[in-house]
Amino acid sequence: MKTDPLVTPDGRYVVVRGRLWRRSDPRLSDAQRQELVDRLMNARRAVGRALRCDGGNLSDARAQVDAAKTALGERGPV
């Protein structure tokens, strides 16, 4: 039986094996969050392509990942 992970009362963190992890900003609408998650996944795929093919685009791809995670609220100021 799988249980949902413990979430802090403010909804900003999830507790996994005793460690806090940032979650997406709970103030984002479902549509906004999904758009940002899609951008994040595209950026992660770009990192993979850059690692396999050419390292020249790697810094750009990683910057896109960082921008998407910051927009989601998973990085940067709380």
GROMACS elastic network, one bead per residue, 0.5 to 0.9 nm:
[ bonds ]
;  ai    aj funct       b0    kb
    3     6     6  0.89558   500
    4     7     6  0.87102   500
    5    14     6  0.65237   500
    5    15     6  0.63561   500
    5    16     6  0.66166   500
    6    13     6  0.86285   500
    6    14     6  0.57285   500
    6    15     6  0.52521   500
    6    16     6  0.74164   500
    7    10     6  0.80974   500
    7    11     6  0.60144   500
    7    12     6  0.76469   500
    7    13     6  0.58572   500
    7    15     6  0.61172   500
    8    11     6  0.53236   500
    8    12     6  0.65938   500
    8    13     6  0.55399   500
    8    14     6  0.62844   500
    8    15     6  0.75866   500
    8    20     6  0.88947   500
    9    12     6  0.79804   500
    9    13     6  0.85741   500
   10    13     6  0.77284   500
   10    26     6  0.85573   500
   11    14     6  0.76622   500
   11    23     6  0.75708   500
   11    24     6  0.88027   500
   11    25     6  0.79585   500
   11    26     6  0.62939   500
   12    21     6  0.84283   500
   12    22     6  0.59213   500
   12    23     6  0.53438   500
   12    24     6  0.70118   500
   12    25     6  0.63994   500
   12    26     6  0.68027   500
   12    73     6  0.87271   500
   12    74     6  0.88407   500
   12    78     6  0.81567   500
   13    20     6  0.59123   500
   13    21     6  0.53131   500
   13    23     6  0.52821   500
   13    24     6  0.85463   500
   14    19     6  0.80915   500
   14    20     6  0.56796   500
   14    21     6  0.53046   500
   14    22     6  0.65101   500
   14    23     6  0.65606   500
   15    18     6  0.57769   500
   15    19     6  0.53574   500
   15    21     6  0.63286   500
   16    19     6  0.52650   500
   16    20     6  0.65273   500
   16    21     6  0.73094   500
   17    20     6  0.85730   500
   21    74     6  0.85483   500
   22    25     6  0.86161   500
   22    73     6  0.77987   500
   22    74     6  0.53316   500
   22    75     6  0.77695   500
   22    78     6  0.89643   500
   23    26     6  0.78792   500
   23    72     6  0.81884   500
   23    73     6  0.72017   500
   23    74     6  0.58142   500
   24    27     6  0.85954   500
   24    28     6  0.78069   500
   24    33     6  0.74907   500
   24    69     6  0.84054   500
   24    71     6  0.87966   500
   24    72     6  0.51291   500
   24    73     6  0.53247   500
   24    74     6  0.56971   500
   25    28     6  0.57852   500
   25    33     6  0.83060   500
   25    71     6  0.87050   500
   25    72     6  0.59988   500
   25    73     6  0.50475   500
   25    74     6  0.73772   500
   25    78     6  0.86295   500
   26    29     6  0.78335   500
   26    73     6  0.88685   500
   28    31     6  0.80061   500
   28    32     6  0.59182   500
   28    33     6  0.58387   500
   28    72     6  0.80177   500
   29    32     6  0.51757   500
   29    33     6  0.60925   500
   29    34     6  0.85086   500
   30    33     6  0.51439   500
   30    34     6  0.60538   500
   30    35     6  0.85962   500
   31    34     6  0.51616   500
   31    35     6  0.61887   500
   31    36     6  0.86940   500
   32    35     6  0.51723   500
   32    36     6  0.62849   500
   32    37     6  0.86089   500
   32    72     6  0.88531   500
   33    36     6  0.51747   500
   33    37     6  0.60751   500
   33    38     6  0.85706   500
   33    72     6  0.67896   500
   34    38     6  0.60822   500
   34    39     6  0.85935   500
   35    38     6  0.51302   500
   35    39     6  0.63383   500
   35    40     6  0.87007   500
   36    40     6  0.61268   500
   36    41     6  0.86427   500
   36    68     6  0.60963   500
   36    69     6  0.80404   500
   36    71     6  0.71599   500
   36    72     6  0.63838   500
   37    41     6  0.61579   500
   37    42     6  0.85857   500
   37    68     6  0.74938   500
   37    69     6  0.83800   500
   37    72     6  0.76991   500
   38    41     6  0.51553   500
   38    42     6  0.62097   500
   38    43     6  0.85782   500
   39    42     6  0.51388   500
   39    43     6  0.61318   500
   39    44     6  0.86203   500
   39    64     6  0.82337   500
   39    65     6  0.80641   500
   39    68     6  0.63420   500
   40    43     6  0.50564   500
   40    44     6  0.61461   500
   40    45     6  0.86337   500
   40    64     6  0.75015   500
   40    65     6  0.56146   500
   40    66     6  0.84427   500
   40    67     6  0.83886   500
   40    68     6  0.52463   500
   40    69     6  0.68562   500
   41    44     6  0.50196   500
   41    45     6  0.62004   500
   41    46     6  0.85875   500
   41    65     6  0.81621   500
   42    45     6  0.51087   500
   42    46     6  0.62371   500
   42    47     6  0.87779   500
   42    64     6  0.88906   500
   42    65     6  0.85012   500
   43    47     6  0.63362   500
   43    48     6  0.87659   500
   43    61     6  0.57658   500
   43    62     6  0.72531   500
   43    63     6  0.85282   500
   43    64     6  0.56020   500
   43    65     6  0.52121   500
   43    66     6  0.89301   500
   43    68     6  0.80457   500
   44    47     6  0.50235   500
   44    48     6  0.63999   500
   44    49     6  0.87398   500
   44    61     6  0.73024   500
   44    62     6  0.76841   500
   44    64     6  0.83078   500
   44    65     6  0.62721   500
   45    48     6  0.50142   500
   45    49     6  0.62319   500
   45    50     6  0.85843   500
   45    61     6  0.85524   500
   46    49     6  0.50313   500
   46    50     6  0.60702   500
   46    51     6  0.85548   500
   46    57     6  0.82612   500
   46    58     6  0.78492   500
   46    60     6  0.89009   500
   46    61     6  0.55866   500
   46    62     6  0.82872   500
   46    64     6  0.88479   500
   47    50     6  0.50624   500
   47    51     6  0.61556   500
   47    52     6  0.86556   500
   47    57     6  0.79552   500
   47    58     6  0.58304   500
   47    59     6  0.83898   500
   47    60     6  0.84925   500
   47    61     6  0.51430   500
   47    62     6  0.62541   500
   47    65     6  0.83133   500
   48    51     6  0.51200   500
   48    52     6  0.62241   500
   48    53     6  0.85109   500
   48    58     6  0.85631   500
   48    61     6  0.88484   500
   49    52     6  0.51220   500
   49    53     6  0.57877   500
   49    54     6  0.75385   500
   49    55     6  0.89096   500
   49    57     6  0.88336   500
   49    58     6  0.84683   500
   50    53     6  0.52523   500
   50    55     6  0.52707   500
   50    56     6  0.71519   500
   50    57     6  0.57156   500
   50    58     6  0.51285   500
   50    59     6  0.88887   500
   50    61     6  0.75693   500
   51    54     6  0.62445   500
   51    55     6  0.58481   500
   51    57     6  0.87292   500
   51    58     6  0.67885   500
   52    55     6  0.79895   500
   54    57     6  0.66608   500
   54    58     6  0.75546   500
   55    58     6  0.50906   500
   55    59     6  0.79655   500
   56    59     6  0.72529   500
   56    60     6  0.82885   500
   57    60     6  0.53093   500
   57    61     6  0.61369   500
   57    62     6  0.86485   500
   58    61     6  0.50919   500
   58    62     6  0.60973   500
   58    63     6  0.85100   500
   59    62     6  0.51113   500
   59    63     6  0.60862   500
   59    64     6  0.86573   500
   60    63     6  0.50427   500
   60    64     6  0.63193   500
   60    65     6  0.88158   500
   61    64     6  0.50765   500
   61    65     6  0.64298   500
   61    66     6  0.87674   500
   62    65     6  0.50107   500
   62    66     6  0.62354   500
   62    67     6  0.86165   500
   63    66     6  0.50283   500
   63    67     6  0.61171   500
   63    68     6  0.86247   500
   64    67     6  0.50513   500
   64    68     6  0.61648   500
   64    69     6  0.85899   500
   65    68     6  0.52230   500
   65    69     6  0.61610   500
   65    70     6  0.85264   500
   66    69     6  0.51743   500
   66    70     6  0.60305   500
   66    71     6  0.85445   500
   66    75     6  0.77270   500
   67    70     6  0.51153   500
   67    71     6  0.61253   500
   67    72     6  0.86142   500
   67    75     6  0.88142   500
   68    71     6  0.50800   500
   68    72     6  0.61941   500
   68    73     6  0.86749   500
   68    74     6  0.87991   500
   69    72     6  0.50182   500
   69    73     6  0.62790   500
   69    74     6  0.52311   500
   69    75     6  0.58196   500
   69    76     6  0.86662   500
   70    73     6  0.50188   500
   70    74     6  0.56626   500
   70    76     6  0.58203   500
   70    77     6  0.86174   500
   71    74     6  0.75934   500
   71    75     6  0.79614   500
   71    76     6  0.88329   500
   72    75     6  0.77383   500
   73    76     6  0.68822   500
   73    77     6  0.77807   500
   73    78     6  0.69608   500
   74    77     6  0.88542   500
   74    78     6  0.82502   500
   75    78     6  0.77938   500
